[in-house]
Amino acid sequence: MDELKNLKDRMTSALARIENAGAQKDPAVSTLAAENAALQDRLKRLQAAREADRAELDALINQIRPLIEGGENA
């Protein structure tokens, strides 16, 4: 898992360097880079919300599991 995170960090850094170099040659690249950053932020928020929803669902499942596993005697 650490290797994957390291690779992602390296790719993110490389992309930032490419965007910076491109922005110096073409202002449209800066606009696209800003749009990309906004989308990345939105993605992170959505992933956090998904994890929160998953935790809530896990808690609910753990609460009803005894009822389901107990069958008719629950």
WOMOSUL-V838648 format. One record per helix or strand of 2 or more residues. SS is the DSSP state (A for helix, B for strand). FROM is the first residue (numbers start at 1). TO is the last residue. Records with the same first field share a line. If there is no record, write none. Layout:
SS: FROM-TO + FROM-TO
//
This chain:
A: 2-25 + 27-73
//
